[in-house]
Amino acid sequence: MPRQLGELEDSVMTRIWQWNRPVTVREVLEDLQQERSIAYTTVMTVMDNLHQKGWVRREVEGRAYRYTAVSTRAAYSAALMNEAWSQSDNPASALVAFFGMMSSDQRQALRDAIRVVQRDPEEDALEATREASPQGLPEGTPEQGAEDVEDAEDAEDAEGADGADGAGR
């Protein structure tokens, strides 16, 4: 599991995540210098350390490296939360305490996330059908639309069996 990034590592990674494109040491340096006095070699060392730790990948471009994040800020945050939770001797109690610290907006985000994780793939397909069709579902039950799909698949199978489509399945 990842350990928490240090302050300067986090400042560098924040820029890489926000910019969401390959960046050079010079670009990160110039942005950091708007907040603090910092040397090129310091930023270069931090970015090299992030590369060694697997947080960024780098590719040579001319005489410089371009660095790209390996994962997202959300994945990093999730890994930290999972690590902290797994350290608890009473995970349920830790969750209750954590949820108690959340704002109402954070609790709503949690409810939304749980809905996404618990979604039924069949419901998602049905929802996509509703959104794609200006009239909604075909008249009747959702199964009626499924039968139409099955009929189309059967027709394709029959066509492929006699080689009429020329695809040589």
C-alpha positions as CSV (number, residue, x, y, z in Angstrom):
1,M,0.0,0.0,0.0
2,P,1.2,3.5,-0.7
3,R,2.5,5.7,2.0
4,Q,1.3,9.3,2.2
5,L,3.2,11.6,0.0
6,G,5.4,14.2,1.6
7,E,4.5,17.9,1.4
8,L,6.7,18.6,-1.7
9,E,5.8,15.3,-3.4
10,D,2.2,16.2,-2.9
11,S,2.7,19.7,-4.4
12,V,4.4,18.2,-7.4
13,M,1.8,15.4,-7.9
14,T,-1.1,17.9,-7.5
15,R,0.2,19.8,-10.5
16,I,0.8,16.6,-12.6
17,W,-2.7,15.4,-11.7
18,Q,-4.3,18.8,-12.4
19,W,-2.6,19.4,-15.7
20,N,-3.3,15.8,-16.8
21,R,-0.5,15.8,-19.4
22,P,3.2,15.0,-19.6
23,V,5.2,17.7,-17.8
24,T,8.8,18.7,-17.5
25,V,10.7,19.6,-14.3
26,R,11.0,23.2,-15.6
27,E,7.2,23.5,-15.9
28,V,6.6,22.2,-12.4
29,L,9.5,24.4,-11.0
30,E,8.1,27.6,-12.6
31,D,4.7,26.9,-11.1
32,L,6.1,26.0,-7.7
33,Q,8.2,29.2,-7.7
34,Q,5.0,31.3,-7.7
35,E,4.4,30.0,-4.1
36,R,7.9,29.5,-2.7
37,S,11.6,29.8,-3.5
38,I,12.8,26.4,-4.7
39,A,15.8,25.1,-6.7
40,Y,15.6,23.3,-10.0
41,T,17.6,20.4,-8.6
42,T,15.2,20.0,-5.7
43,V,12.2,19.6,-8.0
44,M,14.2,17.3,-10.3
45,T,15.1,15.1,-7.3
46,V,11.5,15.0,-6.1
47,M,10.3,14.0,-9.6
48,D,13.0,11.4,-9.9
49,N,12.0,10.0,-6.5
50,L,8.3,9.9,-7.6
51,H,9.4,8.0,-10.6
52,Q,11.4,5.5,-8.5
53,K,8.4,5.0,-6.2
54,G,6.2,4.3,-9.2
55,W,4.0,7.4,-9.0
56,V,5.0,8.8,-12.4
57,R,6.4,7.4,-15.6
58,R,8.9,9.4,-17.7
59,E,9.9,9.5,-21.3
60,V,12.9,11.3,-22.8
61,E,12.1,14.2,-25.0
62,G,15.2,15.9,-26.3
63,R,17.4,16.6,-23.3
64,A,14.6,16.5,-20.8
65,Y,12.2,14.0,-19.3
66,R,8.4,14.4,-19.5
67,Y,6.6,13.0,-16.5
68,T,3.1,11.5,-16.5
69,A,1.0,10.3,-13.5
70,V,0.6,6.6,-13.3
71,S,-2.7,6.8,-11.4
72,T,-5.3,9.4,-10.4
73,R,-5.6,11.6,-7.3
74,A,-8.8,9.6,-6.6
75,A,-7.0,6.3,-6.7
76,Y,-4.3,7.7,-4.4
77,S,-6.9,8.9,-1.9
78,A,-8.8,5.6,-2.0
79,A,-5.6,3.7,-1.3
80,L,-4.8,5.9,1.7
81,M,-8.3,5.5,3.1
82,N,-8.2,1.7,2.6
83,E,-4.8,1.5,4.3
84,A,-6.0,3.6,7.3
85,W,-9.2,1.5,7.5
86,S,-7.3,-1.8,7.4
87,Q,-5.2,-0.7,10.3
88,S,-8.2,-0.5,12.6
89,D,-8.9,-3.2,15.1
90,N,-12.6,-2.5,14.7
91,P,-13.3,-1.5,11.1
92,A,-17.1,-1.0,11.6
93,S,-16.5,1.4,14.5
94,A,-13.8,3.2,12.5
95,L,-16.3,3.7,9.6
96,V,-19.0,5.0,11.9
97,A,-16.5,7.5,13.4
98,F,-15.4,8.5,9.9
99,F,-18.9,9.0,8.6
100,G,-19.7,11.1,11.7
101,M,-16.9,13.5,10.6
102,M,-18.4,14.0,7.1
103,S,-20.3,17.0,6.0
104,S,-23.7,16.5,4.5
105,D,-22.2,17.0,1.0
106,Q,-19.6,14.3,1.7
107,R,-22.3,11.9,3.0
108,Q,-24.3,12.5,-0.2
109,A,-21.2,11.8,-2.3
110,L,-20.8,8.5,-0.3
111,R,-24.4,7.5,-1.0
112,D,-23.9,8.3,-4.7
113,A,-20.7,6.2,-4.7
114,I,-22.4,3.3,-3.0
115,R,-25.2,3.4,-5.6
116,V,-22.7,3.2,-8.4
117,V,-20.8,0.3,-6.9
118,Q,-24.1,-1.6,-6.2
119,R,-25.6,-1.1,-9.6
120,D,-27.0,-4.0,-11.5
121,P,-25.5,-4.3,-15.0
122,E,-29.0,-5.3,-16.3
123,E,-30.5,-2.1,-14.8
124,D,-27.7,-0.1,-16.4
125,A,-28.4,-1.6,-19.8
126,L,-32.1,-0.9,-19.4
127,E,-31.3,2.7,-18.3
128,A,-29.1,3.2,-21.4
129,T,-31.9,1.9,-23.6
130,R,-34.3,4.5,-22.1
131,E,-31.8,7.3,-22.5
132,A,-31.0,6.3,-26.1
133,S,-34.5,6.1,-27.3
134,P,-36.5,9.4,-27.6
135,Q,-39.7,7.5,-27.0
136,G,-38.3,5.4,-24.2
137,L,-38.8,1.6,-24.2
138,P,-40.8,-0.2,-26.8
139,E,-44.4,-0.6,-25.8
140,G,-45.0,-3.4,-23.4
141,T,-42.5,-4.8,-21.0
142,P,-38.7,-4.5,-20.9
143,E,-38.6,-8.2,-22.0
144,Q,-40.3,-7.2,-25.3
145,G,-37.2,-5.1,-26.2
146,A,-34.9,-8.0,-25.1
147,E,-36.9,-10.4,-27.4
148,D,-36.3,-8.0,-30.3
149,V,-32.5,-8.2,-29.6
150,E,-32.7,-12.0,-29.4
151,D,-34.6,-12.1,-32.7
152,A,-31.9,-10.0,-34.4
153,E,-29.1,-12.2,-33.0
154,D,-30.9,-15.3,-34.2
155,A,-31.2,-13.8,-37.7
156,E,-27.5,-13.0,-37.6
157,D,-26.6,-16.5,-36.5
158,A,-28.7,-18.1,-39.3
159,E,-27.1,-15.8,-41.8
160,G,-23.7,-16.7,-40.6
161,A,-24.4,-20.4,-40.7
162,D,-25.1,-20.5,-44.4
163,G,-22.3,-18.1,-45.2
164,A,-24.7,-15.6,-46.9
165,D,-23.0,-12.6,-45.4
166,G,-19.7,-13.4,-46.9
167,A,-17.9,-12.9,-43.7
168,G,-16.8,-16.6,-43.5
169,R,-17.6,-16.9,-39.8
